[in-house]
Amino acid sequence: MSEENISGKGEIKPPVSFIEQIIIDDLKEGKNGGRIHTRFPPEPNGYLHIGHAKAICLDFGMALKYGGKCNLRFDDTNPVKEEVEYIDSIKEDIHWLGFDWEDREYYASDYFGKLYDYAVDLIRRGLAYVDDQSAEIISSQKGTPSQPGTESPFRNRQTSESLDLFERMNRGEFDEGSRVLRAKIDMSSPNMQMRDPVIYRILKTSHHRTGETWKVYPMYDFAHGQCDYFEGITHSLCTLEFEIHRPLYDWLVDQLKTSDYKPRQIEFNRLSLTYMMMSKRKLLELVEEKYVSGWDDPRMPTLCGLRRRGYTPESIKKFIDLIGYTKFEAINDVTLLEHAVRDDLNMRTPRVFAVLEPLKVIITNYPDGKCEEVELINNPEDDSMGKRSVPFCRELYIEQDDFMENPPHKYFRLAPGAEVRLKGAYIIRCEGFSRDERTGAIKEVYCTYDPSTRSGSQTSEKKVRGTLHWVSAIHAVNAEVRLYDRLFNHADPAGQKDEDYRKFINPDSLRILNECKVEPSLRSVHHLDKFQFQRLGYFCVDYDSTPDHLVFNRTVSLKDTWAKINK
């Protein structure tokens, strides 16, 4: 490994991606005046997901690292699918990830007038024409990658007639789908994107910013490169599906540009994850068909869903650094993301006691009415988090599965005649238990404690194999805990061409526990506060939580339980 990949602290740094190397080389050569200017151009037709986070980190990250600028530009060229709600959520997500576009918030609609004038100029130069054919017929004339397309009968229409029709299209004189404006390029090009692509279509839908001003709207391929040019973008970074569109991007910019400056489109691989769906259309279906509670359901790959689940922006950025940017499409294992989340939460979250499925323990020889404070470290990874006191009394709650009447070999938890340590407190010994007369389930466990074995005591040398977490029964705070798991039980639900992806929805992706007990320090939590429930996993306070009804979401387990399941 080269010295360039090792930080001053001896930490291994992610290798420079091919995109970053291009930027470094361009800056060295003084291209575009030695500046870098990127943009993040989301369509406001849905909520951002973790795949968009990869683009956000690249667009804003490269500009930040090399002293450049990054614009936020909404590609609002299709008013049929766009909503202000999505715009607000996109801005919130970008800020949550830790990036800011300062005063550079733009919209493709800012340039509708300039784009229209440019389209008119193309018509006048014989480089565009109005086509009266339907979308189906135009598509049928495209040909195949190995066979040239068929020219439209309107391809050589008089310039004056196309200008008149285009103006009338914008006045609303024609029905949607009855006419389009096409660029006049090359119907025999081996790149089918260059076979006279449609650059304008009629849409009689009110726009969220321009109202009823326009009846024709530019296609993405036409608007995108020109908006880059208008804004002085130097590096237009996009995912690999746009690689085939690059010749059209370049052709359109070449017809517009008036100097040596030209934005450069560079493509990188999308972020795909096992057990996740990234299609906006399918995510919308999951929401509309009530498979999830909404866009911010903690099982969704949306950034608002991951935020609600308890993921941190730092963990997402660390994960993206780990997988990097390449020219090769691949599905990344979601366990790598979960590992990054655990790694981050391990360092930043306080440890607390919570019992999800409580079983009462009564310490029969502990003085009735007595209560003492046990001091516990909040986070052994961070001394600055200090310590806290937790009440210890005669009656406690432990997890149901921390007691077994007939335990197997090497079971180091509580059982008749067995001893365990209650973390931070005493060693107890099980002397007996009682059952519920109606169900036969174990109701209470009776133990004795050894007063000389309190944790931290200088006089006790007694050792036991098992240590349990617990909550004082009289001080316990009731809580609801939502155990979220993967939404799909197939590693690639979207890749099964002959199967409906809904077939792979995991019926056990959410389990709600309503009788959980947590330590009293959690009475004053706030939304999105994060904790490690000791021995159980990482949890986050849900938006539904109130002082009278605490609600926690499981962010991630302490270990990768799916690895064991799939062996």
N, C-alpha and C positions, 0 to 999 in steps of 0.2 A: 504494500500500500504506500502511495506517495505521501510525502510530508504535507502536501497541500490538503490532504484529507484528515489531518490530525490537528485538533485545536490546541491552544496553549495549555489547556487543562488535561491534555492527553485523551480527550474524548474523540471518538470517531465521528467525523462529520459526513453527512450524505454526499455522495459524489456529485460533481457538477453535471447537470442534465445536458442533453444535446441542445436544448433550447437556450439554456443559460450560456452555453459556449458560443452560440450564434450571437447572442446579445453582447457578450464580452468582445468578440471579434469585431462586431459592427461599431462598438464604441471606440475600440483601438484604431479602427480605420477612419473614424470621424464621419461615418454615414449619418445623414439627416442632421447635420450640424452637431454630431457627437451627443445626441440626446436619446432618451428612451421614453416613449409615451405609449402606454397600453390602454386597454379598455375591457370592462366586463359587460357584455351585452345581453342580459337575460330577456326572455320573452315574458311579459306579465300575464301569463295564462295558467299559472299554477304556483305551488310553493317550491322553494329550492330544496333539493335533496343533497346527500353527501357527495354525489357525483359532481354537483355544481361547486361544492367546497374545493374540489381539486382545481377547478378553473379559477376560482376566486383567489386561492393561495398563490397560484402562478401569476395571474394578471397583476394583483396588488403587490405580491411579494417581490417580483422582479423589479417593478418600478421603485419600490421602497428600498431595495437592496442597492440599486445602482443610481440613486438620486434622481429618479424620473417622476413621472406622473401617471396616474391611472384614472380614467373616466368611468363613471357608472352611466351606461346608456341603455335605456329600455327600448327594446325592439318592438315598439307598439304599432306594427303595420297590419295587424289583423284584429279590428275592433270586435269581431264576432266572439272571440274567446277571451278577451282581456277584461280585467277588473282592477279597480283601484286597491281592493283588498290585497291582491297579489303584490302590487307595487310596494305597499306598506310593509308587508311581510318580508319581501326581498331586502329592503333597506335595513330592517331590524336584524335579519340574519347576517348580513355583511358586517354590521357594527358588532354583533355578538362574536364573530370570528376575530375581531380586533383590527379591522381595516376601515379606512375612511376615504371618501372621494372628495373631501373638502367642498369646494364650490362647483365641482365639475359633475353635476347631475344633468344628464341630457336625455332626450327622447328622439327616436327616429322621426316622430311627428314634428319635431322642431325644424326638420329639413324638408317637409312635404312640398313646400313651395319651390325650393331649389331642385329637388328630385323631379318634380313635374316639369320644370323648365329644362332640365337636362334631358328628360325623355322627349320633349318637343324638339330639342336640338338634334337628338339622334334621328328623329323622323326627317327633319329637314336635310340632314346629311345622308339620307338614304340608308341609315343603319337600324331602322325600326319601322314596323308597319302594323296597322290594325288588321287583325284576323277575325273574320265573322264565324269561324267554325266553333263547334262545341269542344269542350275539354276532351271528350272521348275520341273525337275524330283526330284532334291534334296529337293525342297520345298514340293513336294507331299509326300515324304517319311518321313517328319518331324512328322507326326501324329497329335494328338490334345492334349490339356492339360490333358485330361482324358484317352488318349490312347497312348501307346508307339509308337515310330517311327520305321521305317523299316531300317535295316542296309544296307548300300551301298554294292554292290557286290565288290567294291574295298577297303573295310574297312580293309581287312586282306592282302592287297597287300604286297609283299616283300619290306622290308626296302630299299634294294639296288635299286629296281625299282623306288620307290617313290623319292629317292634321285636323281636318274638320270633324271627322268621326271621334277622334280622341278628345277633342274639346266637348263634343256633345255627350260622350260617355261620362265626362266629369260633371256635366249639367244634369245628369240623371235621366236622359232621354231613352236609355236602353235598359233592358232587364239584366239582372245579374246572370252571368254565364253566356250572354249572347255575343259578346265581343271581348277580345283581349288585345293588349299591345305586346308584340314580340320583337325581340332584338333580331336583326338580320345578320347572321354570322356565317354558319357553314353546316348545311344539312348532311354533308358527307363526313363530318369530323368523326374520328374514332372515339372522341369523348362526347357522349350523348348530351352532356350538359351544354355543349356548344351548338346544338342543333336548334337554332332559333328559339331560345327559351322565352317563356312568357315573363314579362317584366312588370306588367300592370294588369289588374283585373277590377271589375266593377263590384263594389260592395256598398249596399244601401243601408248601412248600419251606422248609427250615431257613434262617434268616437269620443272616448272619455276626456280628451283634451281639446280636440278641434271641432267637436259637435257635428253639425251637418255641412261643414265647409266642403268636404271632399266626398265624391261618389266613386272615385277610383283610388286604389291604394297600391303602393309598390310591393312587389314580391321581395322576400328576404334577400335573395341573391342580388337583386338590383340595389336595394337600399343599403345593405351592409357595408360593402366596400366603399361606396360613395360617402357614407357617414364617417367611415374611418378617414377618408381623404379630407373631408370638411374639417375634422377635428385635429388633423395633424398627427394621427396615430402612426407610430413607426413599426410596431410589431403587433400584428393581429393574430392572437393565439387562439386556436380553436381545436376541436376534437377531430379525430381521423375521418369521420364520415364526410367532412367537408374537403378532404383532400382532392376528390374528383371535381369539386366546385372551383378549385383554385384558378384554373385557366380562365374561367368566366369572370372571376373576381379581378384577375389581372387585366383581361380584355376591357372590361367596363371602366376600370380606373384609367387605363391607357387612353381611352377616348375622352376622358374628362380632364386629366392632369395637364397643367400648363408650365411645369418646371421639372427639374430632375427628381424632386421629392416624390416618393411612392411608398405607401404602406406595404409591408411584406406579411403575407399570411403564412403561418407555420402551424402544423398540425401535431397533436400528441394523442396518446391513447386515452380512452374514457376510463372512468373508474367503475368497475363492475365488482360486485361482492357476492359470495355464496349466500344463499338463503335470503336474498333481498331482491326486490323488484325496483328498477329505476325508471321504467316507462311512466311519463306523466299521465298518459291516457289511462293506463291500468291502475295507477295510484288513485286517480279520480274515480274510477269504477269502484275501487275498494271503499272509498269514502261514501259515494252515492248509494252503494248497495249495502251499506251498514256492516261491512265486515270489520271495520274499525270505527272508532268513535269520532274521528275527524282527521284533518291534516296533521294535527299535532299529537295524534295517538302515539304513545311511546314505542309502539311496535313498528311504526313507519320509519323509512329511511330519510324522511324530511329533516331538515336542520331544526325546525321547531319541535318535531317529535323527539329527536335525539336530545335536544336541550331539556325538554320536559322529563325525559327518562333519567337525566343526570349526567349525560356526556358533557365534557368540558371542551371549549375551543382549543385548548392546548393539546388535548389528547387527539383531537381530529387532525390538527396540523402536524403533530408528531407522526401519526399514521401515514399521512400523505407524504411526508419526508421519507418515510421508510420504503414506500412502494415506488416513489419517483415517477419520472415522465419518460416514456419511450415511444417508439413507433410501432409497437406490437400490442395488439389487443389481447387481454387475458382476464380471467376471473380471479380476483384476489380472495384469499380465505378470510372470512369474517373474523376468525379467531385472532388474526393479527390486529385487527381493529380493537377487539375486546382486550387484547393484551395491552395495547397502548392506553386504553381507558383505565385498566387496573393499575398500570404503572403510574399514571398521573394521579389517580385518586388515592393511591397508597401514600403518596407524599403529602397530599393536601387535606385529607379528611380526618376529623377526630374520630376516635373509637368510642362506641357507646354500647350499652347493653339493650338488647331487644329480644323478646321471646315471641316467636311467631305462632307456635301451637303450644300453649301453656299447660303445664302439669304442676299442680301444687306440691310443694315440699314443706313439711312441718318438722322443724328441728326441736324435738321433744324436750331436750335438756337445756335449751336456750331460755333464759329468763323471759317469762311472759311480760310484755309491755316494754321491754328494753329495746333500744334502737341505737346503733352506733354508725359512725361515718367511716366509710372505707375510701382511702385515697387511691386514685388510679391515674395513670399517665394517659393523656389525651391522644398523643401520637408518638410512638417510639422513634419515628423517622424525623421528627421535628420538635426539638426541645422547646422552641418558642411557643408552642401551643399549651405548655404548662400541664397542670393536673386539675382534676375535679374530684369532688366528694360524692359518693353514692351511698344512700342509706341501706343498712343491713339489719334485718329483723328476724323474728322467729319463723315467720311464714314467707316463703319465696315461691317464685315460679321458675321452672326450668323447661327446656324443650321436651315434648313428649318422647321424641326418639332418643333422648339422652338417658332413658331408663328402659331396661328390659327385664322381664321376670325370669326368662331363661336365655341368657346371653350366649352367643357363640364364642368360640375360642378367640382370644386376643381382643375382646370387647373391653375397652378401658373406660367406659362410662359407668353410670350408676346401675347397680343390680343388688338383689338381696345379699347382704354380707360384704359388699364391695365398698371401697373407699374412693372418693374423688376430692379434688380441691375445687372449691368455689372461687373463681378467679378474684384475686385481691383480698380474699377473706380467709375462711377456715377450711380444713379438711373435715368432711362429713362421712358418716358410715350409714348405709341403709340397713334399718332394723326391721322394716316391714312395709306393707302397703294395704290399701283398701280398694274395693271395686264399687262401681255404680251398680246398685241392685237391679236396675232395669236393663242396662245395656251390657253389663259385665266388663266395661272398660275400666282401666285403672284410674281411680279418682284422686287419690292422695298417696304420697310416699312419706314414710316416717323415718327420720334420721336422727342421729346424735352427732354432736360436734366435739372436737377436742380444742378447748380454749387455748392451749399452748401452741396451736399451729397457725395462728394468724399470719398472713403474708407479711413479710418484712420483719417478723419477730426474730430476735437474736438468739432466742432459746430453743426454737424448734428446728430440728434437723430431719424431721419425718418427710419422706418423699412418696408421692403416688404417681401413677402413670397418666391419669386423666384429669383434665381441668375443664370445668363447665362455666358458661356464662349464666347469669341469673338476674332476676329483678325482684325487689322487695314487694310482697303482695299488697301491703297497705299503702305503699307509695307509688305503685305502678300506674302509668297513664295508659288508657285504652287507645288503641290505634287500629286503623285499617291498613293493610299492606297488600299491594298489588304485585304479584310475582309475574313479571313479563318474561316471555321467552321468544324465540324466533317465530316470526309470523308464518313462515313456510317450513315444511318439513322435507323439502327437496332442495338440494344444493343449487340447482339451476331451474327454478320454476318457469322462467320466461323462455328457456331454451328448448322446451319440449313441444315441438312444432305440432304434433298431432294430439296434444292434450290441452285442455283448458287449464290455465294456471290456477284457477280457483280450486281445482281438485287437490292441490298441494298445500292449501291453507292448513296450518297446524291447529287442530281443535283445542290443544292445550297451551296456546300461546299466552293466555291470561288466566291466572288463578287468583281469586280475591279471598284474603283471610280477614275476617271481621273481628276476631277476638284476641288480637295481639296485645302484648303488654310491653311498654318501653319505659326506660328509666325516667325519673322526674325532670332531669335536666332538659328533656326535649319538649317541655310544655311551651317554651317560648320560641320555637323554630319559625323560620320564614320560608316562603316559597322558594324552591330550588336549592335550599340548604342541603349539603351533602354530608353523609356519614358512612363510616364502616360499622355495620352491625357485627359485632365480633363473632367470628366463626360462621357467619351467614352470608356476607357479601356486602356490596356497596349499595346504598339506598339514597333516594332524593325525595325531598318534600314536594308533593304534587300541588298543582294549582287549586285542586278541590279541597285542600286541607284548610281547616279553621281551628281556632283555639279550642273549640269544643269537640272537634272531630278531626284528629290528626290522620293524614293520609300520606303514605310513603310508597314510592315506586322502587322496585329493584332495578338498579342500573345494570349491574353485572354481578355474577357470582364470584367468589374468591378464586375459583379454579375453573378451567374449561371442562364442564361436565359433559358437553357434547362429544368431546374426544373419546370419553369412555363409552358413551352410548353407541357410537359408530364403529367401535372396534369389533 
